[in-house]
Amino acid sequence: MTRTLSFHKHCELCTTAGGIILWQDALCRVVQIDDHDYPGFCRIILNRHVKEVTDLKRTDREHLMLVVFAVEEAVREVMHPDKINLASLGNMTPHVHWHVIPRFKRDRHFPNPIWGESKRESLPQALDASSTEALKKAIAARLDQGERVFMGI
């Protein structure tokens, strides 16, 4: 059973895009988060207000995870991180969304979670326009028209 509200007036992810939209379909959108400490940080946001993933129909859960995995592959291809973190927390924003966070050994929290204790000074680096465009294209190549491109790893 799907328990949903299509919009919640006090939910940040219902009232804003949540970042720079890189890709979207009827179910969800992929946004780039403007975080100079974590260039390439993306979020996959459900396009309707749902609190828990298990409140979605099975087909919607499967589609959402296909998008999460495609974004992870695209971020790996474009950013070449040392590690990827996937997270779905929602404690502060109870709206289904996933974080895809490229991690680098030089980032300010590594190996801690980005929400944990900082290990070093920040080495901010913005994602340049060409990298943003490459990320957008890599995501679209994996998701548009039902095509899937695998990294072969």
N, C-alpha and C positions, 0 to 999 in steps of 0.2 A: 504494500500500500504506500502511495506517495503522499506525504503530508507536506504541503507547500503553501507559502504565501508568495505571490508573484513579486511583491514589493514590500519593503519595510521602511517606513519613513525615518527611522533612527539608525539604520544600518549604512555604514560608510560604503559598503560594496554594492548596495542597492541604489545609492544616491549619487555615486561617482563612478567613473570608469575604473578607478583603482590603479591607474598607471597609464602608460602609453600603449594603446592597443596595437598589437602586432598581428593578431589573427583572431577571428571569431566565427562562430556558427550559431545555430539556434539554441544550443545547450549551454555553451560556455564561451569565454573569451580568454585570450592569452595576452597579458600585459607585461611590459618591461617596467621594473621598479627603478626609480631614479635614486640609486644609492651608490655614491662614489666609492664606498668601501667594498662594494660587491658588484662590479660591472657584470652585466649579463644576467642579473637576478630577475627571474620571471615569476609570475603568479598566474595560475589558471583559476578563473573565477566562474562559478556557476551563474548563469544569467537570471536566475530567479532565487528568491530567498528561501533557502532550505538550511536547516541547522546541522544535520548529520548526513554523511554519505549513505548510510543505511536507510535513510528516508526516501532515497531515490529508487526508481524502478531498476531492475537488474540491467536492462539495456542501457539506461542512462549512466549507471555506475561504470559499465564496461567502456562506454564511449568516453567518459571523463578520464578514465585511466589510460586509454589509448592516447588521448591528448597529452596527459602528463608525461608518458613515456616518449612521445614524439618530441616534446619540448626538451626533455632531458637529452635526447640524442642530438638535437639541433644545437643546444648550448654546448655540449661536448665538442661537436664539430667546429663551431665558430670560436669558442673561448679557450679550448684546450686546458681545462682546469685540472688540478691535481686530484680533485674529488668533487662529486656532486652530492649535495644534501637535498633530500626530498622531505617535506614536512607538511602536515595538515593538522594544525592546532586548533585555531578558532576559539580560544578561551576569551580573548579580548573582542573578537569580531565573529560571533556565532553565525557565520554564513559559509557554506561549503566553498573552500578554496584550497589550492595546493601551492606551496612554494617550491621552486626549482632554483637552487642556489649554487652557482659555481664557486668552489673553494680552491684557494691557492695557499701553499705553504707560507707565503709572505703576507697573507691577509691578517688583519689585526686580531682575530680571534682564534685562528687555526692553532691547535686542532679542536678547540672548544666550539660549541655551537655559536652561531652569530649572536644569539641572545644571551650568551654566557659572559664570563669574565674575559676582558680583553687581555691579550698576551703581549702586545707590542703597540707602538705608535701606529696610527693610521697612515697608510700609503694610498691616499685617494687617487683614483683614476677613473675618469668618466668614460663611458662607452661612446666612442666616436660614431659619427653618422654612418660611416661605411660599415662598421661592425653591427650597428643596429639594423641596417638594411640587409646585411648578410644573415643575421639571425632571423629576421622576418621572412626572408626567402627560404631559409633552411626549414623553418617551421611549416610554411606553406607547402613546400615540396613533399613533406611527410603527411600532410593532412588534407590538402585540396583534392577534389575529385576522387576520393577514396584511394589515392596512391600512397604507397608506403616505401620510403627509401631507408634501407638499413645501412648502418655504418660498417657492417661486416666484422664486428668484433665479438 
